[in-house]
Amino acid sequence: MLDRLFELTGRGTTVGREVRGGLTTFMAMAYIILLNPIILAGATDVTGARLSIAELTTSTALAAAISTLLMAFVGNAPFALAAGLGLNAVVAYQAAPHMTWPQAMGLVVLEGAVIIVLAVTGLRTLIMNAIPLALKHAISVGIGLFIALIGLVDAGFVARGTGTPVQLGATGHLTGWPVTLFCFGLLLMIVLYVRRTPAAILVSIAVTAVLAVVVNALVPVPAKEWGVVVPHMPESLVAAPSFGLVWQFDLFGGFARAGALTATVVLFTLVLSGFFDAMGTIIGVSDEAGLVDQVGRVPRLGRILTVDGVAGMIGGSVSASANTVFVESAAGVGEGARTGLASVVTGALLGLTLLFTPIAAVVPAAAAAPALVLVGALMMTQSKNVPWTDIELAVPAFLTIALMPFTYSITNGVGAGVISYTLIKAARGRFAEIPWLLWAVSLVFLAYFGIDALRALFG
């Protein structure tokens, strides 16, 4: 039954690999259940109101569980969905200062609705298929570098420098137990992986998390060194969920409160970021999973994109910010996930965190971050598919790859690649090689990069 439902044999996978992949994805992304509430609760709306961390934790887990299970059964893809980093920052620091929290979440629901319209009409699929295959491979490589950088930063291995943008560790040297455990976990993961040990990534995360709990119990380590999650034995295994933020959204109130221009700019930013972040992630993770065909197309793409839009609406409706495909899904793919069965496992575990939130708070970044670094290295192998000797493709590919980690944004990398590709082809007089949709997408990205100038011009 599972084989028929999820096409396990057709995609060359097994139930065991899917379960391990789903567990690994959950371990790699569980931090969002704690991080998203911290980001949203750290801001105040126009009235000075703050959201409750307890209620945000419930909403984050609830939205992620529902969205991921939808992806499992509708999209049959190994993609987990949760509150998007970057999108929640837009809600907290771009929308909330001009409107109430329910009004800001109403814009998130509208963002999801717009994404659904683009997906159902086929326009989003057309845009994704219009992206040149070389750029799709570059997106995969860029995401690999991006998630590796996320892992290195979260673990404290890389930090903001005093005389340089980044440096090794917080002081220019590697210091502290969290960084030491990260290094141990990464080396253990690499050794287990190259020896083809089953569940290599998951085993390494579990072993390092246990060591982190032991170290934190024996050695006084400042909480800030661990990051968002401080490893410790939870006082209780069960915590009652709090659903106070569910359905607390005002669909169009933001336009009246903040003004049509401000609300439209926020909505535009949410749509664009959600659209292309998810597009880049879907292409990159699908490529790594071997689900992309010879012309760069992803199976069931229309369904996957529709679920992504529905997830955005779900996130807004429960005040968790917009949900989108999570790049940490690549960790599960690295462990063998190829179908929606892995997402069933991830979604079920996310649902369980509604009751067992204290357990989700056990795994620190030092234990989970090595998975992002290793998977980033694996995704770099897609660079061999970029025709580096063709300057018309090499430059857009390089900009796509470089700007994702350097600007901490998948959207920025995709935008730079699309604009430069279109410009180079036009400069060479090869207009027939530029799909009309790429012209339109390039103009949209130009507006995105120049949004402040447009706001000043028309504001």
Helices and strands as residue ranges (DSSP letters): H 2-6, H 15-29, H 32-41, H 53-70, I 71-75, E 81-83, H 87-90, I 91-95, G 96-98, H 101-120, H 123-130, H 133-154, E 158-160, E 166-168, H 177-194, H 200-218, H 223-226, H 253-258, H 260-289, H 301-317, E 323-325, H 329-334, H 340-352, H 357-360, H 365-379, G 380-385, H 391-407, H 410-427, G 431-433, H 436-449, H 451-458
